[in-house]
Amino acid sequence: MDYQPINLREKLSKFSEQWSPKIIGEMNDYQFKLVKVVGNFVWHDHKETDEVFIVLDGEMAIAFRDGEVKLSKGEMYVVPKGVEHKPYADKECHVMLVEPKGVVNTGEVQGELTAENDVWI
């Protein structure tokens, strides 16, 4: 058993890639992932699960086909399963994602922003 806290700032300093979630912990079948985002992501959904965005630093938005939600440091939003969405940020934003093991960042959409899955830092 490891009794050391997970330092979010230290973990964020270990990578610079955008839109490439890194796992920092697990709880039951869920993973806690850190990701740096800037620019536009792709339209996608997650048919089997909700997805939680927690903004640690900066600002971002999540576009939906019928509106959007803007998030700032200290705010979170739960995207319901099956809802098509497109995250974006004008400047780099640091985010924690909470989602089940095995979830691919682009859902079923494959492309240049599809990140390698299950990467730990």
C-alpha positions as CSV (number, residue, x, y, z in Angstrom):
1,M,0.0,0.0,0.0
2,D,1.3,3.4,-1.0
3,Y,0.5,6.2,1.5
4,Q,1.7,9.1,-0.7
5,P,-0.7,11.7,-2.0
6,I,-1.0,12.3,-5.7
7,N,0.3,15.8,-6.4
8,L,-1.7,17.2,-9.4
9,R,0.8,20.0,-10.3
10,E,3.7,17.5,-10.2
11,K,1.8,15.1,-12.5
12,L,0.8,17.9,-14.9
13,S,4.5,18.9,-15.2
14,K,5.4,15.5,-16.5
15,F,3.8,15.9,-19.9
16,S,3.1,18.6,-22.5
17,E,0.9,16.9,-25.1
18,Q,-2.5,18.3,-25.8
19,W,-5.7,16.2,-25.8
20,S,-3.8,13.2,-24.5
21,P,-5.3,12.0,-21.1
22,K,-2.9,10.5,-18.6
23,I,-4.1,8.3,-15.8
24,I,-3.1,9.3,-12.2
25,G,-5.4,7.0,-10.2
26,E,-8.1,4.4,-10.2
27,M,-11.2,3.8,-8.0
28,N,-13.1,0.6,-8.5
29,D,-13.6,0.6,-12.3
30,Y,-13.1,4.3,-12.8
31,Q,-10.0,6.2,-13.7
32,F,-8.9,9.8,-12.8
33,K,-7.1,11.3,-15.8
34,L,-5.3,14.6,-16.3
35,V,-5.3,16.3,-19.7
36,K,-4.1,19.6,-21.2
37,V,-6.4,21.1,-23.8
38,V,-6.2,24.0,-26.2
39,G,-7.9,24.6,-29.5
40,N,-10.8,22.5,-30.8
41,F,-11.4,18.8,-30.2
42,V,-13.6,16.5,-32.4
43,W,-17.3,16.0,-32.2
44,H,-17.9,12.7,-30.4
45,D,-19.9,10.9,-27.8
46,H,-19.5,8.0,-25.3
47,K,-22.5,5.7,-25.8
48,E,-22.0,3.7,-22.6
49,T,-20.9,6.2,-20.0
50,D,-21.1,9.7,-18.6
51,E,-17.9,11.8,-18.7
52,V,-16.9,14.3,-16.0
53,F,-14.8,17.4,-16.7
54,I,-13.2,19.2,-13.7
55,V,-11.3,22.3,-14.6
56,L,-8.1,22.6,-12.5
57,D,-6.7,25.7,-14.2
58,G,-7.8,27.9,-17.1
59,E,-11.1,28.1,-19.0
60,M,-12.7,25.8,-21.5
61,A,-16.1,25.2,-23.1
62,I,-18.0,22.1,-24.2
63,A,-20.1,22.6,-27.3
64,F,-23.3,20.6,-27.8
65,R,-25.5,20.5,-30.9
66,D,-28.0,22.8,-29.2
67,G,-25.8,25.0,-26.9
68,E,-22.7,25.0,-24.8
69,V,-21.4,25.1,-21.3
70,K,-18.4,27.3,-20.2
71,L,-16.2,26.1,-17.4
72,S,-13.6,28.0,-15.3
73,K,-11.1,26.9,-12.7
74,G,-12.9,25.1,-9.9
75,E,-15.9,24.1,-12.0
76,M,-17.1,20.8,-13.3
77,Y,-19.6,19.4,-15.7
78,V,-21.0,15.9,-16.3
79,V,-21.7,15.1,-20.0
80,P,-24.4,12.4,-20.1
81,K,-23.8,9.2,-21.9
82,G,-24.7,9.3,-25.6
83,V,-24.6,13.1,-25.8
84,E,-22.5,14.4,-28.7
85,H,-20.1,17.1,-27.6
86,K,-16.9,19.0,-28.6
87,P,-14.6,20.4,-25.9
88,Y,-12.5,23.4,-26.8
89,A,-10.3,26.1,-25.2
90,D,-8.8,29.3,-26.5
91,K,-5.8,29.0,-24.1
92,E,-4.3,25.9,-22.5
93,C,-6.5,24.6,-19.8
94,H,-5.8,21.8,-17.3
95,V,-8.6,19.3,-16.7
96,M,-9.3,16.2,-14.7
97,L,-11.5,13.6,-16.4
98,V,-13.3,10.9,-14.4
99,E,-14.5,8.0,-16.5
100,P,-14.6,4.1,-16.6
101,K,-11.5,2.2,-17.5
102,G,-11.1,1.7,-21.2
103,V,-12.9,4.8,-22.4
104,V,-11.2,6.2,-25.6
105,N,-11.0,10.0,-25.6
106,T,-12.7,10.4,-29.0
107,G,-15.4,7.8,-28.4
108,E,-16.0,5.8,-31.6
109,V,-14.5,8.6,-33.8
110,Q,-10.9,7.7,-34.8
111,G,-8.4,10.3,-36.0
112,E,-5.3,12.3,-35.3
113,L,-6.6,13.3,-31.8
114,T,-7.4,9.8,-30.7
115,A,-4.9,9.3,-27.8
116,E,-3.3,6.1,-26.7
117,N,-5.4,4.6,-24.0
118,D,-4.4,3.6,-20.5
119,V,-1.2,5.7,-20.2
120,W,-0.2,6.3,-16.6
121,I,2.1,9.1,-15.3
